[in-house]
Structure formats: structure tokens, C-alpha cells
């Protein structure tokens, strides 16, 4: 009997049996690595190839460095200065406002704190293209609603505001920087142990000195990470610079890349790809600086000893902080969205009279086959794309955080790489990549090209969300399940998937939002028949149909608010059931 058991054990451990048992794992890991390489390494490699080729994608040419020589010119030095300066100004101002709001909501007795925490974040979920267009209608020097009211009240012939300026671009960027930094810092603000501040007060420090000497330094990792990520968002901003910068002759790297391809004959692909590498280099350099800034320092404040965040009573000043939150909400949400809604009922933008009231904009939008086709394409990309991203990201996160399988480190790196590729850069990379695919796989200009670009762009955040969820699960749960006779698949489905499903839904909704608002990659990859709503919005805007833009915008915002409400209700029910 012992001999038979030993023989069976030896057979199970034989190389042939191990190969058969592990073959599905190897196949799965190999397929994931191949797919990740296709949506990250392949477009990056083709981007490099295109930067030194003299011809357009898919055409014969010769190798040259003319594209890089064109990058290093006085004109492009100004473009680079504009890019960094606007991103830095937007991030610095926005971070200051966001930290003030985080302190008000997390650490004071301001009325409606819970409601403000949701309302402050709403502008982040509205597509940047819509926000830019609505503020262009509000702040246009000649026909903007704000300037029309100002001239009517004061009799002035000069506009009060002009959004076609550096200030206009920075203001539009603030609509996203403030809620983004707020979301990344408000929980960290709550996590600071109030005993540290109380110790500072007992030592004679004032309230302000305790905040600036204790609270803010302890928040350095959260603040620096939020600052870096928002700065990267500023570097890759496209819609705001296109809407506000183009009429004023202000160019940044993203709009210069776009113009190099779409506004010149023949397109300047070499210069565009060279600028793309400059942008990627900037982002990588600032990521390295942020890591050096926080390296080697200890910021631990959360220990095994329980505590509650210290709520500062403001007395009568709490109504001032309430007014700050209310004013910000009215200015960044109600005013621009109200402009979009009102504009849908008038024949011509800027002519607001009873005689101009009409429903023609609604009839034109819902009777336009191109817009309805774009709606179908957007729905497909949003629903199918978000699901595909989350399923793939869940598998990648599971392998990279819960196993020691060969290839997991390479998988984690490939999933992170798209962080370095803004949408406009990734669009150029896929433009070159798809041009060299063989005939049976020719997908350029199809909806599948947009799908692959969106998967690549949304993968890093989704993997980060699911990786955090898996990392929070104890290995004891899996071991207990296996001890009680569950198979690996049963453990995966009933334990791992069930416990991380809330994170999956959050990631799905955020991915959906990202796909709905995406423009920078799509504008280079679409063709007739594969347009999405963001492309149709840009076309209508360029042709002067602001009323129709408002109709599509209100429809998109209604969908976004619906999914946002479902997300918040789901999270509330899950937290309440724990």
C-alpha cells in the first residue's frame, strides 16, 4: 500500500503531470501578457518608429530626425512653457481650494457636510468638453450670458470676463482639479490623529499653527500624490485648451499634436510623435520627483488605538464655510449646466428673447441618424468596454497581488504603462500600430479601434482599484475555504469575487464615466460610422450649433448623474449592511 501511494505521489510530481496541470495557468498568463503588450508596448514601439519615419502611417518612407529637430524650436519652447505653466497654475490654485474644502467637510461642523461631500465632486464626472463648451457660452466676450447681463446692468461696452485667455483655460481646468484633489485628500484629512493637534495646542501652538505645523505635514504623501496626479491631468488636458486656447492663439502640447496631424497638409507626424515623447518624458520626470520627495520619511498616524476625527466648532463662522461650499457648487455646477439647459430652447446662441424660443434643437438631435449612431456607439463602448476593462483588470489584479506566478511583475508593469500615455499620445501610437496590422486585422477607423484605446486608457485605474480590494483580503479566507473542500474556482467565485464585488462596481462606474468623456484618443482614431457622442459634440460646436450641443450635453449629464446616483446608493447599502 505504501509503495502504491509513493508511486502515485511520484507520478503527480513528475514534470509531465505538472506541465499538464499548469498548462491552463500558463496559457492564461501568456494570453494576458500578449494582450497587455499589444495595447501598451506595441503602440509605444510604433510611436517611436513613427517619430523617426518621414511618411504617414502605412506609407513607405525613410528614417529621419527632422521631427525631433522641429520639436526643439523657439515656437515649441513657448508651447512647452504654456503647457507646464497652465498645468502648474491650475494644480497649485486648485489644490489650495480642494484642501480648504476637505478641511471644511472633514474637520468642521459646517452644516450639510455630508451633502457637500457629494456635491463638490459632481463637476469631475461631467465631460471636460461639455464644461468647456458651457463656460464658452457663459464667458464669450460678445455673446456670453455673463457679459450680456453685465452690459445690461452697467451699460458698459467692455466684457466682464473673457474665457478665451490663459485665465479661461486655468479656470476650466479648476473644474476638475478641485474635485479630483478633494476626493484624494478628504479621507486622509479624517485619518490624522487629533491627539497630535491637541498636543500641539497644549504646548502653546495656535489653531492655525497646529494645522500648518502638524496636520498638513502629516498629509504630505496624500497631498503630493494628489498634486502630482492633478498636474499630470493638467499636462494632458486637451478639451479646455482646444475650446479656449485656439481662438486666442494659445497652444499647449496636446493641441499642438492635434493640429500637427489635422490642420496641416501633409500631416506632420514626425513632429507630433516627437512632441508626444516630450510629454511622456515630462510626466515620467515628475513622477520620479514625487517619489524622491516622500522617500525615507515616516508619515504614520493610524495605529491600533481607536480615535475619531476632531470636529472643530466654528460658531458663527460655520455659515461662512457653508456659503463657500454653496457658492462653489452654484458656480461650478448649477451655472454651467443651467446655461446648457437654457441654450437648448433658443434658436440662436446669444439671442435670448421670447421670439427665439423653440424646440427645433431637440427635433434636430433626435432626428439625426449620425447622432443616433454615435449614441449607439457610445453605449456599446461604455457598457461593453467598462465590463471588459473590469473583468481583465480583476484577473490582472488577482494574479499580481495574490499569486507568485511567473510573469506577474511584467503584467503589473504593462498594466501601469498607459499612465505615461495621455489620450492624444496613445491615439497617435494606435494610429501607427493599426496602420501596420495585416489585412484580416485591419481595424483602423472601426469601433474596435476605439474600444482597444479605451481599454488601454482605463486599465491602470481599474487594476489599481481591484488590486487594493484584493490586497485587503486575508489569505486565511482562501485557506479556510480549501480546507472545507472547495475547489480553486469555487473559492475564487464565492470568496474572492463576492468580497471584491463592491470595488468592481465602483471601478465599473468610474470606467464608464471615463469612456463617456473620452475625446483626445477618439478624435484621431474614428472614421465615418464609428463616431461617438464626444466627436459629434465637437463637430456640432465647430459648425456653430450650440443649441444642439446643449441637447446632447444635457442627455449625457442625465446619464452620468443616474449612474452616479446608482453608485452612491449601492455603496451606502453595502456600508450599511456591514
C-alpha positions as CSV (number, residue, x, y, z in Angstrom):
1,X,0.0,0.0,0.0
2,X,2.8,2.4,0.9
3,X,4.5,1.6,-2.3
4,X,1.4,2.4,-4.3
5,X,1.0,5.7,-2.5
6,X,4.6,6.6,-3.2
7,X,4.3,5.7,-6.8
8,X,1.2,7.8,-7.1
9,X,2.9,10.8,-5.4
10,X,5.9,10.5,-7.7
11,X,3.6,10.5,-10.7
12,X,1.8,13.6,-9.5
13,X,5.1,15.4,-9.1
14,X,6.5,14.3,-12.5
15,X,7.4,17.1,-15.0
16,X,4.8,15.8,-17.5
17,X,2.0,15.9,-15.0
18,X,2.9,19.3,-13.7
19,X,3.0,20.6,-17.3
20,X,-0.5,19.2,-17.9
21,X,-1.8,20.6,-14.6
22,X,-0.3,24.1,-15.0
23,X,-0.9,24.4,-18.7
24,X,-4.2,26.4,-18.3
25,X,-2.4,28.8,-16.0
26,X,0.4,29.3,-18.4
27,X,-2.0,29.8,-21.3
28,X,-4.0,32.3,-19.3
29,X,-0.9,34.3,-18.2
30,X,0.5,34.1,-21.6
31,X,-2.7,35.5,-23.2
32,X,-2.9,38.3,-20.7
33,X,0.7,39.3,-21.2
34,X,0.2,39.1,-25.0
35,X,-2.9,41.3,-24.9
36,X,-1.3,43.9,-22.5
37,X,1.8,44.0,-24.7
38,X,-0.5,44.7,-27.7
39,X,-2.3,47.6,-26.1
40,X,0.8,49.1,-24.4
41,X,4.2,48.1,-25.8
42,X,3.1,47.8,-29.4
43,X,1.7,51.3,-29.7
44,X,4.7,52.7,-27.8
45,X,7.1,50.9,-30.1
46,X,5.2,52.1,-33.2
47,X,5.1,55.6,-31.7
48,X,8.9,55.6,-31.6
49,X,9.1,54.1,-35.1
50,X,6.7,56.8,-36.4
51,X,8.8,59.6,-34.8
52,X,11.8,58.8,-37.0
53,X,9.9,58.0,-40.2
54,X,9.4,60.6,-42.9
55,X,6.0,59.3,-44.2
56,X,2.4,58.9,-42.9
57,X,1.3,55.7,-41.2
58,X,1.2,52.8,-43.6
59,X,3.2,54.5,-46.4
60,X,6.8,53.9,-47.4
61,X,9.4,56.4,-46.2
62,X,12.9,56.9,-44.9
63,X,14.3,57.3,-41.5
64,X,15.0,60.9,-40.3
65,X,15.3,63.0,-37.2
66,X,13.5,66.0,-38.7
67,X,10.6,65.5,-36.4
68,X,12.8,65.9,-33.3
69,X,14.6,68.8,-34.8
70,X,11.3,70.5,-35.3
71,X,10.4,69.9,-31.7
72,X,13.4,71.8,-30.4
73,X,12.4,75.2,-31.8
74,X,11.6,78.6,-30.3
75,X,7.9,78.1,-31.1
76,X,7.7,74.8,-29.4
77,X,9.6,76.2,-26.4
78,X,6.7,78.6,-25.9
79,X,4.3,75.6,-26.3
80,X,6.1,73.7,-23.6
81,X,6.2,76.8,-21.3
82,X,2.4,77.2,-21.9
83,X,1.8,73.5,-21.0
84,X,3.8,73.5,-17.8
85,X,2.7,76.9,-16.7
86,X,-1.0,76.3,-17.2
87,X,-0.8,72.9,-15.5
88,X,1.2,74.2,-12.6
89,X,-1.1,77.2,-12.0
90,X,-4.2,75.1,-12.3
91,X,-2.8,72.5,-9.9
92,X,-1.5,75.0,-7.3
93,X,-4.7,77.0,-7.1
94,X,-7.0,74.0,-7.3
95,X,-5.1,72.1,-4.6
96,X,-5.3,75.0,-2.2
97,X,-9.1,75.3,-2.8
98,X,-9.5,71.5,-2.5
99,X,-7.6,71.3,0.8
100,X,-9.8,74.1,2.2
101,X,-12.9,72.2,1.2
102,X,-11.5,68.9,2.6
103,X,-10.8,70.6,5.9
104,X,-14.3,72.2,6.0
105,X,-16.1,69.0,5.3
106,X,-13.9,66.5,7.2
107,X,-12.9,68.6,10.3
108,X,-15.6,71.3,11.0
109,X,-19.2,71.4,12.0
110,X,-20.3,73.1,8.8
111,X,-24.0,72.4,8.0
112,X,-24.7,69.9,5.3
113,X,-21.2,68.4,5.4
114,X,-22.4,65.0,4.1
115,X,-24.2,66.5,1.2
116,X,-21.4,68.9,0.3
117,X,-19.0,65.9,0.1
118,X,-21.1,64.5,-2.8
119,X,-21.9,67.8,-4.5
120,X,-18.3,69.1,-4.5
121,X,-17.3,66.1,-6.6
122,X,-20.0,66.5,-9.3
123,X,-18.0,68.6,-11.8
124,X,-15.4,65.9,-12.0
125,X,-17.9,63.5,-13.6
126,X,-19.1,65.9,-16.2
127,X,-17.2,65.5,-19.5
128,X,-14.5,68.2,-19.9
129,X,-15.7,69.0,-23.4
130,X,-19.2,69.9,-22.0
131,X,-17.8,72.0,-19.2
132,X,-15.6,73.9,-21.6
133,X,-18.4,74.5,-24.1
134,X,-20.8,75.7,-21.4
135,X,-18.3,78.2,-20.0
136,X,-17.6,79.3,-23.5
137,X,-21.3,80.2,-23.8
138,X,-21.2,82.0,-20.5
139,X,-17.9,83.8,-20.9
140,X,-17.8,84.7,-24.6
141,X,-16.7,88.4,-24.8
142,X,-19.5,89.3,-27.3
143,X,-22.4,86.9,-26.7
144,X,-21.7,85.2,-23.4
145,X,-24.6,85.2,-20.9
146,X,-22.4,86.7,-18.1
147,X,-21.2,89.5,-20.3
148,X,-24.7,90.2,-21.7
149,X,-26.1,90.6,-18.1
150,X,-23.1,92.7,-17.2
151,X,-23.6,95.1,-20.1
152,X,-27.3,95.3,-19.5
153,X,-26.8,96.2,-15.8
154,X,-23.9,98.6,-16.2
155,X,-24.2,99.9,-19.7
156,X,-20.6,99.0,-20.2
157,X,-19.3,98.2,-23.7
158,X,-16.4,96.1,-22.3
159,X,-16.9,92.4,-21.3
160,X,-16.6,91.4,-17.6
161,X,-14.9,88.1,-18.4
162,X,-13.1,86.6,-21.4
163,X,-12.7,82.9,-21.3
164,X,-10.5,82.9,-24.5
165,X,-7.3,83.5,-22.5
166,X,-4.8,81.9,-20.2
167,X,-7.2,82.6,-17.3
168,X,-10.1,80.9,-19.1
169,X,-8.1,77.8,-19.6
170,X,-6.9,77.7,-16.0
171,X,-10.5,78.4,-14.8
172,X,-11.9,75.5,-16.8
173,X,-9.1,73.2,-15.5
174,X,-10.0,74.1,-12.0
175,X,-13.4,72.5,-12.5
176,X,-11.6,69.1,-12.5
177,X,-8.6,69.8,-10.3
178,X,-10.6,70.9,-7.2
179,X,-12.9,67.8,-7.0
180,X,-10.1,65.4,-8.0
181,X,-7.7,66.6,-5.3
182,X,-10.6,66.8,-2.8
183,X,-11.5,63.2,-3.4
184,X,-7.9,62.1,-2.9
185,X,-7.4,64.1,0.3
186,X,-10.6,64.3,2.3
187,X,-10.3,60.8,3.8
188,X,-6.6,61.4,4.6
189,X,-7.8,64.6,6.4
190,X,-10.1,62.5,8.6
191,X,-7.3,59.9,9.3
192,X,-5.0,62.4,11.1
193,X,-5.0,61.5,14.8
194,X,-6.5,64.6,16.6
195,X,-4.3,63.9,19.7
196,X,-1.3,65.2,17.7
197,X,-3.0,68.5,17.2
198,X,-4.2,68.6,20.8
199,X,-0.6,68.0,21.9
200,X,0.5,71.0,19.8
201,X,-2.2,73.2,21.3
202,X,-1.3,72.1,24.9
203,X,2.3,73.1,24.0
204,X,1.1,76.6,23.2
205,X,0.6,76.4,19.5
206,X,-2.3,78.3,18.0
207,X,-5.1,76.6,15.9
208,X,-3.6,77.9,12.7
209,X,0.0,76.8,13.7
210,X,-1.3,73.3,14.6
211,X,-2.9,73.0,11.2
212,X,0.1,74.2,9.2
213,X,2.7,72.6,11.5
214,X,1.1,69.2,12.3
215,X,-1.9,68.4,10.1
216,X,-0.7,69.5,6.6
217,X,2.9,68.0,7.0
218,X,1.3,64.6,8.0
219,X,-0.8,64.8,4.9
220,X,2.3,65.2,2.7
221,X,2.0,61.8,0.9
222,X,-1.7,62.3,0.1
223,X,-1.2,65.9,-0.9
224,X,1.9,65.3,-3.0
225,X,0.3,62.3,-4.8
226,X,-2.9,64.3,-5.5
227,X,-0.8,67.3,-6.7
228,X,1.2,65.0,-9.0
229,X,-1.8,63.3,-10.5
230,X,-3.7,66.6,-11.0
231,X,-0.5,68.1,-12.5
232,X,-0.4,65.2,-14.9
233,X,-4.1,65.7,-15.8
234,X,-3.1,69.3,-16.5
235,X,-0.3,68.3,-18.8
236,X,-2.5,66.1,-20.8
237,X,-5.6,68.4,-20.8
238,X,-6.9,68.7,-24.3
239,X,-10.5,69.8,-24.4
240,X,-10.1,73.0,-22.4
241,X,-7.1,74.1,-24.3
242,X,-8.8,73.4,-27.6
243,X,-12.0,75.3,-26.8
244,X,-10.4,78.3,-25.0
245,X,-6.9,78.4,-26.3
246,X,-7.4,78.0,-30.1
247,X,-9.4,81.3,-30.6
248,X,-6.8,83.1,-28.5
249,X,-3.8,81.6,-30.3
250,X,-2.7,79.7,-27.1
251,X,-1.3,76.3,-27.8
252,X,-0.2,73.5,-25.5
253,X,1.5,70.2,-26.3
254,X,-1.8,68.3,-26.7
255,X,-3.4,70.8,-29.1
256,X,-0.1,71.2,-31.0
257,X,-0.1,67.4,-31.5
258,X,-3.7,67.5,-32.7
259,X,-3.1,70.5,-35.0
260,X,0.1,68.9,-36.5
261,X,-2.0,66.0,-37.7
262,X,-5.3,67.5,-38.5
263,X,-4.5,71.1,-39.6
264,X,-1.5,70.6,-41.9
265,X,-1.2,69.1,-45.4
266,X,0.6,66.8,-45.4
267,X,0.2,66.0,-41.6
268,X,3.4,66.5,-39.6
269,X,3.5,63.0,-38.0
270,X,7.2,63.3,-37.1
271,X,6.8,66.5,-35.1
272,X,3.6,65.2,-33.5
273,X,5.2,62.0,-32.3
274,X,8.3,63.9,-31.1
275,X,6.1,66.1,-29.0
276,X,4.3,63.0,-27.7
277,X,7.6,61.7,-26.3
278,X,8.4,65.1,-24.8
279,X,5.1,64.9,-23.0
280,X,5.7,61.4,-21.8
281,X,9.2,62.4,-20.6
282,X,7.7,65.3,-18.6
283,X,5.2,63.0,-16.9
284,X,7.8,60.4,-16.1
285,X,10.2,63.0,-14.7
286,X,7.6,64.5,-12.3
287,X,6.6,61.0,-11.1
288,X,10.2,60.4,-10.2
289,X,10.5,63.8,-8.4
290,X,7.4,63.0,-6.3
291,X,8.8,59.6,-5.2
292,X,12.1,61.3,-4.2
293,X,10.1,64.0,-2.2
294,X,8.3,61.5,0.1
295,X,11.1,58.8,0.2
296,X,12.7,58.0,3.5
297,X,10.1,59.8,5.7
298,X,7.6,58.5,8.1
299,X,4.0,59.7,8.0
300,X,2.3,57.0,10.0
301,X,-0.6,58.3,12.2
302,X,-3.1,55.4,12.1
303,X,-2.3,53.0,14.8
304,X,-4.1,50.2,16.7
305,X,-5.6,52.7,19.1
306,X,-9.0,53.9,18.0
307,X,-10.0,57.5,17.7
308,X,-12.4,59.8,16.0
309,X,-11.6,62.8,13.8
310,X,-11.7,66.0,15.8
311,X,-14.5,68.3,14.7
312,X,-13.7,71.9,15.1
313,X,-16.7,74.0,16.2
314,X,-16.8,77.2,14.1
315,X,-19.6,79.0,15.8
316,X,-21.0,81.8,13.6
317,X,-18.1,81.2,11.1
318,X,-19.8,77.9,10.1
319,X,-22.2,79.9,7.9
320,X,-19.2,81.4,6.1
321,X,-17.9,77.9,5.3
322,X,-21.4,76.9,4.3
323,X,-21.5,79.9,2.0
324,X,-18.1,78.9,0.5
325,X,-19.4,75.4,-0.3
326,X,-22.7,76.7,-1.7
327,X,-21.0,79.4,-3.8
328,X,-18.6,76.8,-5.3
329,X,-21.5,74.5,-6.1
330,X,-23.6,77.2,-7.8
331,X,-20.6,78.5,-9.7
332,X,-19.1,75.1,-10.9
333,X,-22.3,73.0,-11.3
334,X,-25.6,75.0,-11.4
335,X,-24.4,77.9,-13.6
336,X,-22.7,75.9,-16.5
337,X,-25.3,73.2,-16.5
338,X,-28.1,75.8,-16.4
339,X,-26.5,77.5,-19.4
340,X,-26.5,74.3,-21.4
341,X,-30.2,73.6,-20.5
342,X,-31.4,77.2,-21.3
343,X,-29.5,77.3,-24.5
344,X,-31.4,74.3,-25.9
345,X,-34.6,76.3,-26.1
346,X,-33.4,79.2,-28.2
347,X,-32.8,79.3,-32.0
348,X,-29.5,81.2,-31.8
349,X,-26.9,81.3,-29.2
350,X,-26.7,84.8,-27.5
351,X,-30.2,85.9,-28.6
352,X,-32.3,85.3,-25.5
353,X,-35.8,86.6,-26.3
354,X,-39.3,85.1,-26.2
355,X,-39.5,85.2,-30.0
356,X,-36.4,82.9,-30.2
357,X,-37.9,80.1,-28.1
358,X,-38.0,76.8,-30.0
359,X,-37.8,73.0,-29.7
360,X,-36.0,72.7,-33.1
361,X,-32.8,71.7,-31.4
362,X,-34.4,68.7,-29.8
363,X,-36.0,67.7,-33.1
364,X,-32.7,68.1,-34.9
365,X,-30.8,66.0,-32.4
366,X,-33.2,63.1,-32.1
367,X,-33.9,63.1,-35.8
368,X,-30.3,63.0,-36.9
369,X,-29.1,59.5,-37.9
370,X,-25.5,60.4,-37.3
371,X,-26.2,61.4,-33.7
372,X,-28.3,58.3,-33.0
373,X,-25.5,56.2,-34.5
374,X,-23.0,57.9,-32.2
375,X,-25.3,57.3,-29.3
376,X,-25.3,53.6,-30.1
377,X,-21.5,53.5,-30.4
378,X,-21.1,55.3,-27.1
379,X,-23.5,53.0,-25.4
380,X,-21.6,50.0,-26.8
381,X,-18.2,51.4,-25.7
382,X,-19.5,52.4,-22.3
383,X,-21.3,49.2,-21.3
384,X,-19.2,46.6,-23.1
385,X,-15.9,48.5,-22.6
386,X,-16.4,49.1,-18.9
387,X,-17.3,45.4,-18.4
388,X,-14.3,44.2,-20.4
389,X,-11.9,46.6,-18.6
390,X,-13.1,45.4,-15.1
391,X,-13.0,41.7,-16.0
392,X,-9.5,42.0,-17.4
393,X,-8.4,44.2,-14.5
394,X,-9.8,41.8,-11.9
395,X,-7.8,38.9,-13.5
396,X,-4.6,41.0,-13.6
397,X,-5.0,42.3,-10.1
398,X,-5.7,38.8,-8.8
399,X,-2.6,37.4,-10.4
400,X,-0.3,40.3,-9.4
401,X,-1.5,40.6,-5.7
402,X,-2.5,37.0,-4.7
403,X,0.0,34.7,-6.5
404,X,3.6,34.1,-7.1
405,X,3.2,33.1,-10.7
406,X,5.9,33.7,-13.2
407,X,5.2,36.8,-15.3
408,X,3.2,38.7,-12.6
409,X,5.7,41.5,-12.3
410,X,5.8,42.0,-16.0
411,X,2.0,42.0,-16.0
412,X,1.9,44.7,-13.3
413,X,4.3,46.9,-15.3
414,X,2.4,46.5,-18.5
415,X,-0.9,47.4,-16.8
416,X,0.8,50.6,-15.3
417,X,2.4,51.8,-18.6
418,X,-0.6,53.6,-20.0
419,X,-0.3,56.1,-17.1
420,X,2.5,57.6,-19.1
421,X,0.5,57.8,-22.3
422,X,-2.2,60.6,-22.4
423,X,-5.1,60.0,-24.7
424,X,-3.7,62.1,-27.5
425,X,-0.4,60.3,-27.3
426,X,-2.0,56.9,-27.1
427,X,-4.2,57.9,-30.1
428,X,-1.1,58.5,-32.2
429,X,0.5,55.3,-31.0
430,X,-2.5,53.3,-32.1
431,X,-2.8,55.3,-35.3
432,X,0.7,53.9,-36.3
433,X,0.0,50.5,-34.8
434,X,-3.2,49.8,-36.6
435,X,-1.8,51.1,-39.9
436,X,0.7,48.2,-39.9
437,X,-1.7,45.4,-38.9
438,X,-2.2,42.7,-41.7
439,X,-5.4,42.8,-43.8
440,X,-7.6,40.4,-41.8
441,X,-6.9,42.5,-38.7
442,X,-7.4,45.9,-40.2
443,X,-9.4,47.7,-37.5
444,X,-8.4,51.3,-38.1
445,X,-11.4,53.6,-38.2
446,X,-13.7,51.0,-36.7
447,X,-15.4,50.9,-33.3
448,X,-12.9,48.2,-32.3
449,X,-10.0,50.6,-32.6
450,X,-11.8,53.0,-30.1
451,X,-12.6,50.0,-27.8
452,X,-8.9,49.0,-27.6
453,X,-7.8,52.6,-27.0
454,X,-10.4,53.0,-24.2
455,X,-9.3,49.7,-22.6
456,X,-5.7,50.8,-22.6
457,X,-6.5,54.2,-21.1
458,X,-8.8,52.9,-18.4
459,X,-6.8,49.8,-17.4
460,X,-4.3,51.4,-14.9
461,X,-7.0,52.9,-12.6
462,X,-9.2,49.7,-12.8
463,X,-6.2,47.5,-11.9
464,X,-5.3,49.9,-9.0
465,X,-8.9,49.7,-7.6
466,X,-9.1,45.9,-7.8
467,X,-5.5,45.4,-6.6
468,X,-6.4,47.4,-3.4
469,X,-9.5,45.3,-2.9
470,X,-7.7,42.0,-3.2
471,X,-4.8,43.2,-1.0
472,X,-7.3,43.8,1.8
473,X,-8.4,40.1,1.9
474,X,-6.7,37.8,4.3
475,X,-5.2,34.6,2.9
476,X,-6.9,32.8,5.8
477,X,-10.2,33.1,3.8
478,X,-8.8,31.1,0.9
479,X,-7.2,28.5,3.1
480,X,-10.3,28.0,5.2
481,X,-12.4,27.6,2.0
482,X,-10.0,25.0,0.6
483,X,-9.8,23.1,3.9
484,X,-13.6,22.7,3.8
485,X,-13.4,21.1,0.4
486,X,-14.0,24.0,-2.0
487,X,-12.2,23.9,-5.3
488,X,-10.0,26.7,-6.5
489,X,-12.7,28.0,-8.8
490,X,-15.4,27.8,-6.0
491,X,-13.1,29.7,-3.7
492,X,-12.5,32.3,-6.3
493,X,-16.1,32.8,-7.1
494,X,-17.7,32.5,-3.7
495,X,-15.0,34.3,-1.6
496,X,-12.7,36.5,-3.7
497,X,-15.2,37.7,-6.3
498,X,-18.1,38.1,-3.8
499,X,-16.0,40.2,-1.3
500,X,-14.5,42.4,-4.0
501,X,-17.7,43.0,-5.9
502,X,-18.3,46.4,-4.4
503,X,-14.9,47.6,-5.6
504,X,-15.7,46.0,-9.0
505,X,-18.9,48.1,-9.3
506,X,-17.1,51.3,-8.3
507,X,-14.4,50.6,-10.9
508,X,-17.1,49.8,-13.5
509,X,-18.9,53.1,-12.9
510,X,-15.6,55.2,-13.0
511,X,-14.5,53.4,-16.1
512,X,-17.9,54.1,-17.7
513,X,-17.5,57.8,-16.8
514,X,-14.0,57.8,-18.4
515,X,-15.3,56.3,-21.6
516,X,-18.2,58.7,-21.9
517,X,-16.0,61.7,-21.6
518,X,-13.1,60.5,-23.7
519,X,-12.2,62.6,-26.7
520,X,-8.4,63.0,-27.2
521,X,-7.7,59.5,-28.5
522,X,-11.0,59.1,-30.3
523,X,-10.6,62.2,-32.3
524,X,-7.5,60.6,-34.0
525,X,-8.9,57.1,-34.4
526,X,-12.5,57.5,-35.5
527,X,-13.8,57.3,-39.1
528,X,-17.2,57.8,-40.7
529,X,-19.6,55.4,-38.9
530,X,-17.6,55.0,-35.7
531,X,-18.2,58.4,-34.2
532,X,-19.1,58.7,-30.5
533,X,-21.0,61.4,-28.8
534,X,-17.9,63.4,-27.9
535,X,-16.9,63.5,-31.5
536,X,-20.4,64.7,-32.5
537,X,-20.3,67.3,-29.9
538,X,-17.0,68.7,-31.2
539,X,-18.4,68.7,-34.8
540,X,-21.6,70.5,-33.8
541,X,-19.6,73.1,-31.8
542,X,-17.2,73.8,-34.7
543,X,-20.2,74.2,-37.0
544,X,-21.9,76.7,-34.6
545,X,-24.8,74.5,-33.4
546,X,-24.5,75.4,-29.7
547,X,-28.2,74.6,-29.1
548,X,-27.8,71.0,-30.3
549,X,-24.6,70.7,-28.3
550,X,-26.7,71.6,-25.2
551,X,-29.3,68.9,-26.0
552,X,-26.6,66.2,-26.3
553,X,-24.8,67.6,-23.2
554,X,-28.0,67.5,-21.0
555,X,-28.7,63.9,-22.2
556,X,-25.1,62.8,-21.4
557,X,-25.2,64.6,-18.0
558,X,-28.5,62.9,-17.1
559,X,-27.0,59.5,-17.8
560,X,-23.9,60.4,-15.8
561,X,-26.0,61.6,-12.8
562,X,-28.1,58.4,-13.0
563,X,-25.1,56.1,-12.8
564,X,-23.6,58.3,-10.1
565,X,-26.7,58.0,-8.0
566,X,-26.9,54.2,-8.5
567,X,-23.2,54.0,-7.5
568,X,-23.8,56.1,-4.3
569,X,-26.9,54.1,-3.4
570,X,-25.1,50.9,-3.8
571,X,-22.1,52.0,-1.7
572,X,-24.5,53.3,1.0
573,X,-26.4,50.0,1.1
574,X,-23.2,47.9,1.2
575,X,-21.7,50.1,4.0
576,X,-24.9,50.0,6.0
577,X,-25.1,46.2,5.8
578,X,-21.6,45.6,7.2
